[in-house]
Amino acid sequence: MKPLHILLMILAMAFWGLNFVAIKIGLLELPPLLILALRFSLAATLLIPFMRQIKGRAGEIFRISVILGFFHFGMLFLGLTQVEAALGAVVIQLQLPFAVILAVVLLNERPSVRSLLGTAIAFAGVALIGSRAEFQGHVVYLLLIVLAAAAWAFSNISVKRLGPINVFMLNGWISLFAAPQLFLLSVMFESGQWTALMTAGWRGYGAVAYMAVVSTIAVYGVWYYLLGRYPMSQMMPYTLVAPLVGILGGIILLSEELTWMIALGIAVTLIGVVVIVFASMRTGKVGESIAVEPGQKERP
């Protein structure tokens, strides 16, 4: 990769890692489903110039919006109401081990021994975190983030089945479909939304803006721009910047404290993810399974 592209990739992953800090800050002032609905509404509005007719694919994109809107982001945000940003940034990395599993189950791929070993190590790390006494009472929220990781891996396979499609158009339609779903869910399961909207300050709305503009549009734009020029295997190692920045951001910006045993669980999880990353660099299978075709014109 060119030095400038390496720098772009590192910056994109760093901003992705800081997204967990933004989520935690936003959740201090706004309910999780409501803040998600606002995030998708803003993203959809900003992406209108890229949106075109989705001939014959509206139903599939709507299903993807359900998977991503509630089952990925919804569970992630609900989990982060009780789980630290640093920990959430690591646990969500199970999306890569889940990609290995789903590639076997749904795509009939034969993963390497290293990929399977990394998957086992990563899950062992999360199990170690959940077993600690200081985490009792919050295990359910940890499991919500685990399920969010599984939903992300499943959604990527669904997106890949769409075939070539402009990523900004896809994000626009997903956001447009997801926003009303999440507003409805917020009305059904949350309370005090109007008060929260009236009392939220620059931190709450700043978090919404960060998630919509930086994470959804800018970071994805850089990601798919580079994915159109380099194979996934070259880009995978740089994705490890995101959980590291998420950990540092939680500790430095949010004053989160991690016990030694929780830190050990984080380390084990990340070791498992690293094993999968470098195993995929050798085979290219997992990277291909979770990649979305970038930078191509949408099909007629």
PASEBA-1860 file (N, C-alpha, C; in nm, 3 decimals):
! residues 300
1> MKPLHILL> 0.084/-0.120/0.000/0.000/0.000/0.000/0.088/0.125/0.000 ~ 0.040/0.230/-0.068/0.112/0.357/-0.069/0.110/0.417/0.072 ~ 0.216/0.490/0.110/0.220/0.551/0.244/0.097/0.636/0.276 ~ 0.051/0.714/0.177/-0.068/0.797/0.201/-0.190/0.711/0.229 ~ -0.204/0.600/0.159/-0.318/0.511/0.180/-0.309/0.439/0.314 ~ -0.186/0.406/0.355/-0.168/0.347/0.488/-0.213/0.446/0.595 ~ -0.173/0.572/0.577/-0.212/0.675/0.674/-0.364/0.692/0.676 ~ -0.427/0.694/0.559/-0.573/0.704/0.552/-0.640/0.587/0.623
9> MILAMAFW> -0.588/0.468/0.603/-0.645/0.350/0.664/-0.633/0.354/0.816 ~ -0.517/0.394/0.864/-0.496/0.403/1.009/-0.588/0.508/1.070 ~ -0.600/0.624/1.004/-0.689/0.729/1.054/-0.835/0.683/1.055 ~ -0.876/0.614/0.949/-1.014/0.565/0.941/-1.042/0.468/1.055 ~ -0.951/0.375/1.080/-0.971/0.278/1.187/-0.967/0.345/1.325 ~ -0.884/0.450/1.337/-0.879/0.522/1.464/-1.013/0.591/1.491 ~ -1.068/0.655/1.389/-1.199/0.720/1.406/-1.308/0.616/1.432 ~ -1.293/0.498/1.372/-1.387/0.390/1.398/-1.380/0.347/1.545
17> GLNFVAIK> -1.258/0.338/1.597/-1.242/0.302/1.738/-1.301/0.406/1.831 ~ -1.286/0.533/1.796/-1.342/0.640/1.878/-1.494/0.643/1.874 ~ -1.552/0.573/1.779/-1.697/0.566/1.771/-1.758/0.509/1.899 ~ -1.685/0.418/1.965/-1.737/0.360/2.089/-1.739/0.463/2.201 ~ -1.644/0.554/2.200/-1.646/0.664/2.297/-1.765/0.755/2.268 ~ -1.787/0.784/2.140/-1.900/0.869/2.102/-2.033/0.806/2.144 ~ -2.045/0.675/2.125/-2.168/0.606/2.164/-2.193/0.621/2.314 ~ -2.090/0.596/2.394/-2.105/0.606/2.540/-2.144/0.747/2.582
25> IGLLELPP> -2.083/0.848/2.519/-2.116/0.986/2.552/-2.261/1.017/2.513 ~ -2.302/0.972/2.395/-2.439/0.996/2.351/-2.541/0.929/2.440 ~ -2.508/0.809/2.488/-2.602/0.734/2.571/-2.622/0.798/2.709 ~ -2.537/0.890/2.746/-2.556/0.961/2.872/-2.675/1.057/2.864 ~ -2.714/1.096/2.742/-2.819/1.196/2.726/-2.939/1.147/2.646 ~ -2.922/1.040/2.569/-3.031/0.993/2.483/-3.047/0.842/2.496 ~ -3.171/0.790/2.491/-3.194/0.645/2.496/-3.131/0.577/2.374 ~ -3.088/0.451/2.388/-3.013/0.384/2.280/-3.087/0.372/2.147
33> LLILALRF> -3.214/0.331/2.149/-3.287/0.316/2.024/-3.318/0.451/1.960 ~ -3.343/0.551/2.043/-3.370/0.685/1.990/-3.244/0.743/1.926 ~ -3.130/0.729/1.990/-3.007/0.785/1.934/-2.971/0.716/1.803 ~ -3.003/0.588/1.794/-2.980/0.515/1.669/-3.072/0.568/1.558 ~ -3.198/0.591/1.593/-3.293/0.643/1.495/-3.247/0.779/1.444 ~ -3.195/0.863/1.533/-3.144/0.994/1.493/-3.020/0.978/1.404 ~ -2.934/0.885/1.439/-2.812/0.862/1.361/-2.846/0.822/1.218 ~ -2.939/0.725/1.203/-2.976/0.679/1.069/-3.052/0.786/0.993
41> SLAATLLI> -3.133/0.866/1.062/-3.206/0.974/0.995/-3.110/1.077/0.937 ~ -3.009/1.115/1.015/-2.911/1.213/0.967/-2.830/1.155/0.852 ~ -2.788/1.029/0.866/-2.710/0.965/0.759/-2.791/0.957/0.630 ~ -2.918/0.918/0.641/-3.003/0.908/0.521/-3.018/1.044/0.454 ~ -3.035/1.148/0.534/-3.050/1.283/0.479/-2.925/1.326/0.403 ~ -2.809/1.300/0.460/-2.684/1.342/0.398/-2.650/1.259/0.274 ~ -2.703/1.137/0.267/-2.671/1.048/0.156/-2.774/1.053/0.044 ~ -2.874/1.140/0.055/-2.977/1.151/-0.049/-2.917/1.173/-0.189
49> PFMRQIKG> -2.813/1.256/-0.204/-2.757/1.277/-0.340/-2.706/1.149/-0.406 ~ -2.673/1.047/-0.325/-2.619/0.923/-0.382/-2.727/0.818/-0.409 ~ -2.848/0.844/-0.364/-2.951/0.741/-0.370/-3.019/0.738/-0.506 ~ -3.029/0.619/-0.561/-3.095/0.595/-0.688/-3.198/0.483/-0.668 ~ -3.272/0.453/-0.772/-3.368/0.344/-0.763/-3.294/0.212/-0.739 ~ -3.352/0.129/-0.652/-3.292/-0.001/-0.622/-3.378/-0.109/-0.686 ~ -3.368/-0.117/-0.815/-3.455/-0.203/-0.895/-3.440/-0.350/-0.855 ~ -3.548/-0.408/-0.806/-3.550/-0.549/-0.774/-3.477/-0.589/-0.648
57> RAGEIFRI> -3.420/-0.490/-0.575/-3.342/-0.526/-0.456/-3.394/-0.459/-0.329 ~ -3.509/-0.392/-0.338/-3.562/-0.321/-0.221/-3.590/-0.416/-0.105 ~ -3.649/-0.533/-0.136/-3.681/-0.628/-0.029/-3.558/-0.678/0.043 ~ -3.452/-0.710/-0.033/-3.330/-0.760/0.029/-3.261/-0.652/0.111 ~ -3.260/-0.529/0.059/-3.197/-0.420/0.134/-3.276/-0.389/0.260 ~ -3.410/-0.402/0.253/-3.490/-0.382/0.374/-3.454/-0.486/0.478 ~ -3.437/-0.613/0.436/-3.399/-0.718/0.531/-3.262/-0.688/0.592 ~ -3.171/-0.638/0.511/-3.039/-0.603/0.563/-3.051/-0.489/0.664
65> SVILGFFH> -3.142/-0.393/0.637/-3.160/-0.282/0.731/-3.211/-0.331/0.866 ~ -3.291/-0.437/0.865/-3.339/-0.494/0.992/-3.223/-0.560/1.065 ~ -3.142/-0.635/0.991/-3.028/-0.704/1.054/-2.930/-0.603/1.111 ~ -2.896/-0.501/1.031/-2.800/-0.401/1.076/-2.861/-0.303/1.176 ~ -2.983/-0.255/1.145/-3.043/-0.152/1.227/-3.068/-0.194/1.370 ~ -3.138/-0.306/1.387/-3.168/-0.350/1.524/-3.073/-0.457/1.572 ~ -3.055/-0.564/1.495/-2.980/-0.678/1.546/-2.830/-0.650/1.560 ~ -2.776/-0.559/1.476/-2.635/-0.523/1.497/-2.625/-0.398/1.584
73> FGMLFLGL> -2.667/-0.283/1.528/-2.649/-0.159/1.602/-2.737/-0.152/1.727 ~ -2.862/-0.200/1.715/-2.950/-0.196/1.831/-2.895/-0.273/1.949 ~ -2.851/-0.396/1.925/-2.795/-0.477/2.034/-2.663/-0.420/2.083 ~ -2.584/-0.366/1.991/-2.457/-0.304/2.032/-2.483/-0.186/2.126 ~ -2.576/-0.099/2.088/-2.604/0.018/2.170/-2.667/-0.021/2.304 ~ -2.758/-0.118/2.301/-2.818/-0.165/2.426/-2.712/-0.226/2.517 ~ -2.621/-0.302/2.459/-2.513/-0.360/2.537/-2.423/-0.255/2.598 ~ -2.395/-0.150/2.521/-2.304/-0.047/2.570/-2.364/0.042/2.678
81> TQVEAALG> -2.494/0.027/2.704/-2.551/0.101/2.817/-2.491/0.054/2.949 ~ -2.441/-0.072/2.952/-2.387/-0.127/3.075/-2.245/-0.183/3.058 ~ -2.191/-0.176/2.939/-2.057/-0.228/2.913/-1.966/-0.112/2.873 ~ -1.844/-0.111/2.925/-1.751/-0.003/2.897/-1.718/0.004/2.748 ~ -1.685/0.124/2.702/-1.650/0.144/2.562/-1.529/0.061/2.523 ~ -1.429/0.057/2.610/-1.307/-0.020/2.582/-1.339/-0.167/2.562 ~ -1.425/-0.219/2.648/-1.462/-0.360/2.639/-1.548/-0.386/2.516 ~ -1.642/-0.297/2.490/-1.729/-0.314/2.373/-1.650/-0.312/2.243
89> AVVIQLQL> -1.547/-0.227/2.235/-1.464/-0.218/2.115/-1.391/-0.349/2.087 ~ -1.366/-0.425/2.192/-1.297/-0.555/2.176/-1.397/-0.666/2.147 ~ -1.505/-0.673/2.223/-1.601/-0.782/2.207/-1.664/-0.780/2.068 ~ -1.686/-0.661/2.013/-1.747/-0.654/1.880/-1.654/-0.712/1.774 ~ -1.526/-0.730/1.806/-1.432/-0.792/1.712/-1.464/-0.939/1.688 ~ -1.556/-0.995/1.767/-1.601/-1.131/1.740/-1.672/-1.142/1.606 ~ -1.697/-1.028/1.542/-1.757/-1.032/1.409/-1.669/-1.109/1.312 ~ -1.538/-1.107/1.332/-1.447/-1.181/1.244/-1.453/-1.332/1.271
97> PFAVILAV> -1.446/-1.377/1.398/-1.469/-1.519/1.424/-1.605/-1.567/1.375 ~ -1.708/-1.485/1.392/-1.840/-1.524/1.341/-1.839/-1.535/1.189 ~ -1.759/-1.450/1.123/-1.748/-1.459/0.978/-1.688/-1.593/0.937 ~ -1.593/-1.641/1.016/-1.534/-1.773/0.990/-1.642/-1.881/1.000 ~ -1.722/-1.875/1.106/-1.826/-1.975/1.129/-1.932/-1.970/1.019 ~ -1.978/-1.850/0.986/-2.082/-1.837/0.884/-2.032/-1.875/0.745 ~ -1.902/-1.852/0.720/-1.845/-1.893/0.592/-1.851/-2.045/0.576 ~ -1.836/-2.116/0.688/-1.847/-2.262/0.685/-1.992/-2.306/0.669
105> VLLNERPS> -2.081/-2.245/0.747/-2.221/-2.288/0.750/-2.297/-2.247/0.625 ~ -2.277/-2.124/0.579/-2.358/-2.070/0.470/-2.289/-2.074/0.334 ~ -2.156/-2.068/0.333/-2.084/-2.060/0.206/-2.004/-2.185/0.176 ~ -2.011/-2.283/0.266/-1.941/-2.411/0.248/-1.790/-2.394/0.229 ~ -1.735/-2.292/0.293/-1.590/-2.275/0.288/-1.522/-2.369/0.388 ~ -1.398/-2.400/0.359/-1.320/-2.483/0.449/-1.211/-2.397/0.511 ~ -1.233/-2.351/0.635/-1.136/-2.260/0.698/-1.007/-2.333/0.732 ~ -0.901/-2.255/0.743/-0.772/-2.313/0.781/-0.772/-2.346/0.930
113> VRSLLGTA> -0.679/-2.428/0.968/-0.665/-2.464/1.110/-0.638/-2.339/1.193 ~ -0.559/-2.247/1.139/-0.527/-2.124/1.211/-0.653/-2.039/1.234 ~ -0.739/-2.032/1.135/-0.864/-1.956/1.151/-0.951/-2.017/1.260 ~ -0.961/-2.148/1.261/-1.039/-2.216/1.365/-0.977/-2.196/1.502 ~ -0.844/-2.202/1.509/-0.775/-2.180/1.636/-0.799/-2.038/1.685 ~ -0.787/-1.940/1.595/-0.812/-1.802/1.634/-0.954/-1.780/1.681 ~ -1.050/-1.845/1.615/-1.190/-1.835/1.655/-1.210/-1.887/1.797 ~ -1.151/-2.002/1.826/-1.163/-2.061/1.960/-1.099/-1.970/2.065
121> IAFAGVAL> -0.983/-1.914/2.034/-0.913/-1.827/2.129/-0.996/-1.701/2.156 ~ -1.051/-1.642/2.051/-1.129/-1.519/2.066/-1.251/-1.542/2.155 ~ -1.323/-1.650/2.131/-1.440/-1.679/2.214/-1.400/-1.712/2.358 ~ -1.285/-1.776/2.374/-1.236/-1.806/2.509/-1.208/-1.676/2.585 ~ -1.155/-1.577/2.515/-1.128/-1.449/2.579/-1.255/-1.382/2.628 ~ -1.361/-1.383/2.547/-1.488/-1.323/2.588/-1.550/-1.403/2.702 ~ -1.538/-1.535/2.697/-1.588/-1.619/2.806/-1.516/-1.586/2.936 ~ -1.385/-1.560/2.927/-1.308/-1.523/3.046/-1.358/-1.391/3.103
129> IGSRAEFQ> -1.387/-1.296/3.017/-1.441/-1.167/3.063/-1.574/-1.186/3.134 ~ -1.664/-1.264/3.073/-1.797/-1.284/3.130/-1.798/-1.363/3.259 ~ -1.692/-1.438/3.284/-1.688/-1.523/3.404/-1.641/-1.448/3.528 ~ -1.589/-1.329/3.511/-1.534/-1.257/3.624/-1.642/-1.207/3.717 ~ -1.613/-1.209/3.847/-1.711/-1.169/3.948/-1.755/-1.024/3.929 ~ -1.659/-0.936/3.890/-1.694/-0.795/3.876/-1.787/-0.770/3.758 ~ -1.807/-0.874/3.675/-1.894/-0.857/3.559/-2.031/-0.919/3.582 ~ -2.052/-0.978/3.697/-2.182/-1.040/3.726/-2.291/-0.933/3.724
137> GHVVYLLL> -2.403/-0.969/3.665/-2.514/-0.875/3.652/-2.514/-0.803/3.519 ~ -2.399/-0.805/3.450/-2.389/-0.738/3.320/-2.361/-0.837/3.208 ~ -2.365/-0.965/3.239/-2.334/-1.065/3.137/-2.432/-1.058/3.021 ~ -2.559/-1.030/3.050/-2.659/-1.021/2.944/-2.622/-0.911/2.845 ~ -2.571/-0.800/2.896/-2.533/-0.689/2.808/-2.409/-0.724/2.726 ~ -2.321/-0.801/2.785/-2.206/-0.851/2.710/-2.251/-0.943/2.598 ~ -2.348/-1.029/2.626/-2.402/-1.121/2.524/-2.472/-1.045/2.413 ~ -2.533/-0.931/2.445/-2.597/-0.850/2.340/-2.492/-0.803/2.238
145> IVLAAAAW> -2.373/-0.766/2.286/-2.268/-0.722/2.195/-2.214/-0.840/2.115 ~ -2.209/-0.958/2.177/-2.170/-1.079/2.104/-2.269/-1.105/1.990 ~ -2.398/-1.095/2.019/-2.500/-1.114/1.915/-2.491/-1.006/1.809 ~ -2.455/-0.884/1.849/-2.437/-0.777/1.752/-2.324/-0.810/1.655 ~ -2.218/-0.871/1.706/-2.106/-0.912/1.620/-2.151/-1.019/1.521 ~ -2.233/-1.113/1.568/-2.285/-1.218/1.479/-2.373/-1.156/1.370 ~ -2.456/-1.059/1.409/-2.544/-0.994/1.311/-2.462/-0.920/1.205 ~ -2.353/-0.858/1.245/-2.268/-0.788/1.148/-2.212/-0.886/1.045
153> AFSNISVK> -2.161/-1.000/1.093/-2.104/-1.099/1.001/-2.212/-1.150/0.905 ~ -2.331/-1.175/0.956/-2.440/-1.225/0.872/-2.483/-1.119/0.771 ~ -2.486/-0.993/0.813/-2.528/-0.886/0.722/-2.430/-0.871/0.607 ~ -2.302/-0.891/0.632/-2.203/-0.877/0.527/-2.219/-0.983/0.419 ~ -2.256/-1.104/0.460/-2.283/-1.208/0.362/-2.406/-1.171/0.280 ~ -2.508/-1.114/0.347/-2.629/-1.072/0.277/-2.598/-0.961/0.179 ~ -2.513/-0.866/0.219/-2.476/-0.756/0.130/-2.399/-0.809/0.010 ~ -2.310/-0.903/0.033/-2.231/-0.959/-0.076/-2.322/-1.024/-0.181
161> RLGPINVF> -2.432/-1.084/-0.136/-2.524/-1.149/-0.230/-2.597/-1.048/-0.317 ~ -2.595/-0.920/-0.279/-2.659/-0.818/-0.363/-2.584/-0.798/-0.493 ~ -2.456/-0.832/-0.493/-2.375/-0.804/-0.610/-2.321/-0.663/-0.605 ~ -2.255/-0.616/-0.711/-2.196/-0.483/-0.714/-2.300/-0.375/-0.690 ~ -2.269/-0.284/-0.596/-2.362/-0.176/-0.565/-2.284/-0.063/-0.501 ~ -2.318/0.059/-0.534/-2.250/0.174/-0.477/-2.273/0.179/-0.327 ~ -2.164/0.186/-0.249/-2.175/0.173/-0.104/-2.248/0.291/-0.041 ~ -2.231/0.413/-0.097/-2.301/0.527/-0.039/-2.451/0.516/-0.064
169> MLNGWISL> -2.488/0.468/-0.183/-2.630/0.446/-0.211/-2.686/0.340/-0.117 ~ -2.609/0.231/-0.098/-2.653/0.124/-0.010/-2.670/0.175/0.133 ~ -2.570/0.249/0.183/-2.581/0.304/0.318/-2.699/0.399/0.330 ~ -2.725/0.476/0.224/-2.839/0.568/0.226/-2.971/0.495/0.239 ~ -2.990/0.391/0.158/-3.115/0.316/0.164/-3.129/0.239/0.295 ~ -3.020/0.180/0.342/-3.025/0.109/0.471/-3.064/0.206/0.581 ~ -3.003/0.325/0.580/-3.035/0.425/0.682/-3.180/0.470/0.672 ~ -3.228/0.490/0.548/-3.366/0.534/0.528/-3.465/0.428/0.577
177> FAAPQLFL> -3.435/0.301/0.553/-3.522/0.194/0.599/-3.512/0.174/0.751 ~ -3.392/0.189/0.806/-3.370/0.158/0.947/-3.427/0.265/1.040 ~ -3.422/0.391/0.998/-3.465/0.501/1.086/-3.608/0.485/1.138 ~ -3.709/0.465/1.051/-3.846/0.451/1.103/-3.864/0.326/1.190 ~ -3.793/0.218/1.157/-3.800/0.098/1.241/-3.756/0.130/1.384 ~ -3.646/0.203/1.394/-3.589/0.232/1.526/-3.671/0.337/1.601 ~ -3.730/0.433/1.528/-3.821/0.527/1.594/-3.940/0.452/1.654 ~ -3.995/0.356/1.577/-4.109/0.277/1.625/-4.070/0.194/1.746
185> LSVMFESG> -3.954/0.128/1.740/-3.907/0.048/1.854/-3.883/0.135/1.977 ~ -3.833/0.256/1.953/-3.811/0.347/2.065/-3.943/0.384/2.132 ~ -4.044/0.411/2.050/-4.176/0.444/2.105/-4.233/0.327/2.184 ~ -4.209/0.205/2.136/-4.266/0.087/2.200/-4.194/0.049/2.329 ~ -4.062/0.065/2.334/-3.985/0.009/2.445/-3.910/0.110/2.530 ~ -3.909/0.237/2.489/-3.839/0.338/2.568/-3.936/0.444/2.615 ~ -3.893/0.523/2.710/-3.977/0.631/2.762/-3.892/0.756/2.780 ~ -3.960/0.868/2.791/-3.891/0.994/2.815/-3.816/1.047/2.695
193> QWTALMTA> -3.855/1.004/2.574/-3.780/1.047/2.455/-3.789/1.199/2.434 ~ -3.908/1.254/2.448/-3.924/1.397/2.422/-3.841/1.480/2.521 ~ -3.843/1.438/2.646/-3.763/1.508/2.747/-3.614/1.498/2.714 ~ -3.573/1.379/2.671/-3.432/1.360/2.635/-3.392/1.448/2.518 ~ -3.481/1.458/2.418/-3.452/1.542/2.302/-3.441/1.689/2.341 ~ -3.524/1.733/2.434/-3.524/1.872/2.476/-3.407/1.907/2.568 ~ -3.361/1.811/2.645/-3.257/1.839/2.743/-3.117/1.800/2.698 ~ -3.108/1.722/2.591/-2.976/1.681/2.542/-2.895/1.802/2.498
201> GWRGYGAV> -2.767/1.800/2.529/-2.680/1.911/2.495/-2.592/1.880/2.375 ~ -2.485/1.957/2.363/-2.397/1.941/2.247/-2.329/1.805/2.247 ~ -2.308/1.744/2.365/-2.245/1.613/2.369/-2.336/1.507/2.305 ~ -2.464/1.508/2.342/-2.557/1.409/2.288/-2.572/1.423/2.137 ~ -2.599/1.546/2.092/-2.618/1.566/1.948/-2.486/1.560/1.872 ~ -2.377/1.596/1.941/-2.246/1.581/1.879/-2.213/1.435/1.854 ~ -2.255/1.349/1.947/-2.234/1.205/1.929/-2.312/1.153/1.810 ~ -2.436/1.201/1.795/-2.518/1.161/1.679/-2.448/1.203/1.550
209> AYMAVVST> -2.399/1.327/1.547/-2.332/1.377/1.427/-2.206/1.297/1.398 ~ -2.130/1.265/1.501/-2.007/1.187/1.481/-2.040/1.051/1.421 ~ -2.140/0.985/1.478/-2.176/0.851/1.430/-2.226/0.854/1.286 ~ -2.303/0.956/1.252/-2.361/0.963/1.118/-2.259/1.010/1.014 ~ -2.188/1.119/1.045/-2.099/1.181/0.946/-1.964/1.111/0.940 ~ -1.901/1.091/1.056/-1.766/1.034/1.059/-1.769/0.883/1.039 ~ -1.845/0.813/1.126/-1.842/0.666/1.121/-1.915/0.610/1.000 ~ -2.036/0.659/0.974/-2.117/0.601/0.868/-2.073/0.644/0.729
217> IAVYGVWY> -2.039/0.771/0.713/-2.010/0.822/0.579/-1.860/0.831/0.552 ~ -1.786/0.905/0.634/-1.644/0.928/0.606/-1.561/0.800/0.616 ~ -1.575/0.728/0.727/-1.494/0.607/0.747/-1.527/0.501/0.643 ~ -1.656/0.479/0.620/-1.694/0.381/0.518/-1.645/0.425/0.380 ~ -1.646/0.557/0.355/-1.597/0.605/0.228/-1.451/0.573/0.206 ~ -1.369/0.597/0.309/-1.226/0.564/0.300/-1.208/0.414/0.286 ~ -1.283/0.337/0.364/-1.270/0.191/0.364/-1.294/0.135/0.224 ~ -1.403/0.175/0.163/-1.437/0.119/0.032/-1.354/0.180/-0.081
225> YLLGRYPM> -1.308/0.303/-0.061/-1.214/0.361/-0.157/-1.086/0.277/-0.163 ~ -1.034/0.241/-0.047/-0.911/0.162/-0.044/-0.935/0.017/-0.082 ~ -1.054/-0.035/-0.046/-1.085/-0.174/-0.081/-1.097/-0.191/-0.232 ~ -1.127/-0.082/-0.300/-1.134/-0.088/-0.445/-0.997/-0.089/-0.511 ~ -0.892/-0.064/-0.432/-0.756/-0.057/-0.485/-0.662/-0.163/-0.431 ~ -0.699/-0.224/-0.320/-0.612/-0.324/-0.259/-0.693/-0.446/-0.218 ~ -0.632/-0.563/-0.217/-0.704/-0.682/-0.170/-0.730/-0.673/-0.020 ~ -0.836/-0.740/0.024/-0.873/-0.739/0.165/-0.757/-0.784/0.253
233> SQMMPYTL> -0.677/-0.880/0.205/-0.568/-0.934/0.286/-0.467/-0.827/0.325 ~ -0.448/-0.725/0.241/-0.355/-0.618/0.274/-0.413/-0.520/0.375 ~ -0.545/-0.512/0.380/-0.610/-0.413/0.466/-0.646/-0.468/0.604 ~ -0.661/-0.599/0.613/-0.707/-0.659/0.739/-0.621/-0.623/0.860 ~ -0.487/-0.626/0.851/-0.408/-0.595/0.971/-0.437/-0.458/1.029 ~ -0.469/-0.360/0.944/-0.493/-0.224/0.993/-0.624/-0.213/1.069 ~ -0.715/-0.309/1.052/-0.841/-0.305/1.126/-0.817/-0.323/1.276 ~ -0.702/-0.376/1.313/-0.671/-0.396/1.454/-0.648/-0.263/1.527
241> VAPLVGIL> -0.631/-0.156/1.450/-0.617/-0.023/1.512/-0.745/0.015/1.585 ~ -0.861/-0.022/1.529/-0.990/0.020/1.586/-1.008/-0.025/1.732 ~ -0.992/-0.155/1.765/-1.011/-0.192/1.906/-0.905/-0.132/1.998 ~ -0.784/-0.114/1.948/-0.679/-0.054/2.032/-0.714/0.091/2.065 ~ -0.762/0.166/1.966/-0.803/0.305/1.990/-0.926/0.308/2.079 ~ -1.018/0.213/2.060/-1.136/0.205/2.145/-1.099/0.183/2.291 ~ -1.000/0.097/2.315/-0.953/0.071/2.452/-0.891/0.197/2.511 ~ -0.799/0.258/2.437/-0.732/0.379/2.486/-0.832/0.493/2.505
249> GGIILLSE> -0.927/0.506/2.411/-1.027/0.611/2.423/-1.113/0.596/2.547 ~ -1.153/0.472/2.575/-1.234/0.447/2.694/-1.159/0.480/2.821 ~ -1.032/0.444/2.826/-0.952/0.467/2.946/-0.917/0.614/2.963 ~ -0.872/0.679/2.853/-0.824/0.817/2.862/-0.938/0.918/2.863 ~ -1.035/0.902/2.775/-1.141/1.002/2.760/-1.259/0.979/2.852 ~ -1.285/0.854/2.888/-1.400/0.823/2.973/-1.362/0.777/3.113 ~ -1.232/0.772/3.138/-1.181/0.731/3.270/-1.229/0.592/3.311 ~ -1.240/0.503/3.214/-1.282/0.366/3.244/-1.167/0.289/3.309
257> ELTWMIAL> -1.203/0.201/3.401/-1.103/0.120/3.469/-1.121/-0.026/3.432 ~ -1.012/-0.093/3.404/-1.016/-0.234/3.371/-0.933/-0.312/3.473 ~ -0.993/-0.417/3.530/-0.918/-0.502/3.621/-0.818/-0.585/3.542 ~ -0.724/-0.643/3.612/-0.623/-0.724/3.544/-0.685/-0.844/3.474 ~ -0.786/-0.904/3.534/-0.847/-1.022/3.472/-0.930/-0.984/3.349 ~ -0.998/-0.871/3.356/-1.070/-0.824/3.238/-0.971/-0.790/3.128 ~ -0.859/-0.726/3.166/-0.755/-0.694/3.068/-0.700/-0.821/3.005 ~ -0.687/-0.927/3.085/-0.639/-1.054/3.032/-0.739/-1.110/2.931
265> GIAVTLIG> -0.868/-1.101/2.963/-0.970/-1.147/2.870/-0.966/-1.068/2.739 ~ -0.944/-0.937/2.750/-0.932/-0.853/2.630/-0.813/-0.897/2.547 ~ -0.700/-0.921/2.614/-0.578/-0.962/2.544/-0.598/-1.095/2.471 ~ -0.662/-1.190/2.537/-0.686/-1.321/2.476/-0.777/-1.306/2.354 ~ -0.882/-1.226/2.369/-0.974/-1.204/2.256/-0.901/-1.145/2.137 ~ -0.820/-1.044/2.162/-0.747/-0.979/2.053/-0.643/-1.072/1.990 ~ -0.583/-1.157/2.070/-0.489/-1.255/2.015/-0.561/-1.346/1.916 ~ -0.681/-1.392/1.955/-0.759/-1.476/1.865/-0.792/-1.405/1.735
273> VVVIVFAS> -0.829/-1.277/1.744/-0.862/-1.199/1.624/-0.737/-1.181/1.537 ~ -0.623/-1.156/1.600/-0.498/-1.141/1.525/-0.464/-1.269/1.449 ~ -0.484/-1.383/1.514/-0.457/-1.511/1.448/-0.544/-1.526/1.324 ~ -0.673/-1.490/1.335/-0.764/-1.500/1.220/-0.722/-1.404/1.110 ~ -0.685/-1.281/1.148/-0.644/-1.181/1.050/-0.528/-1.230/0.966 ~ -0.425/-1.283/1.032/-0.307/-1.326/0.958/-0.330/-1.459/0.887 ~ -0.422/-1.539/0.938/-0.459/-1.662/0.866/-0.533/-1.626/0.737 ~ -0.619/-1.524/0.745/-0.694/-1.483/0.626/-0.602/-1.418/0.522
281> MRTGKVGE> -0.493/-1.358/0.569/-0.396/-1.301/0.475/-0.331/-1.410/0.391 ~ -0.318/-1.528/0.451/-0.257/-1.639/0.378/-0.353/-1.704/0.279 ~ -0.481/-1.717/0.320/-0.578/-1.788/0.237/-0.669/-1.697/0.157 ~ -0.699/-1.579/0.216/-0.791/-1.484/0.151/-0.936/-1.523/0.164 ~ -0.968/-1.637/0.225/-1.106/-1.686/0.227/-1.198/-1.603/0.314 ~ -1.156/-1.581/0.439/-1.244/-1.506/0.529/-1.262/-1.364/0.480 ~ -1.152/-1.302/0.433/-1.163/-1.166/0.382/-1.260/-1.157/0.267 ~ -1.257/-1.256/0.177/-1.349/-1.253/0.064/-1.493/-1.275/0.110
289> SIAVEPGQ> -1.512/-1.354/0.214/-1.648/-1.384/0.260/-1.716/-1.262/0.319 ~ -1.638/-1.174/0.382/-1.701/-1.061/0.450/-1.689/-0.932/0.371 ~ -1.624/-0.936/0.256/-1.604/-0.814/0.179/-1.729/-0.779/0.100 ~ -1.749/-0.650/0.083/-1.855/-0.600/-0.004/-1.788/-0.539/-0.125 ~ -1.842/-0.567/-0.243/-1.781/-0.514/-0.363/-1.787/-0.361/-0.361 ~ -1.675/-0.293/-0.367/-1.673/-0.148/-0.357/-1.660/-0.079/-0.491 ~ -1.690/0.048/-0.490/-1.654/0.134/-0.601/-1.707/0.092/-0.737 ~ -1.813/0.016/-0.742/-1.866/-0.026/-0.871/-2.004/0.035/-0.892
297> KERP> -2.039/0.053/-1.016/-2.170/0.106/-1.047/-2.278/0.002/-1.017 ~ -2.389/0.052/-0.970/-2.498/-0.039/-0.938/-2.552/-0.105/-1.064 ~ -2.600/-0.225/-1.049/-2.656/-0.296/-1.163/-2.788/-0.234/-1.205 ~ -2.824/-0.245/-1.333/-2.954/-0.194/-1.377/-3.064/-0.283/-1.323
END
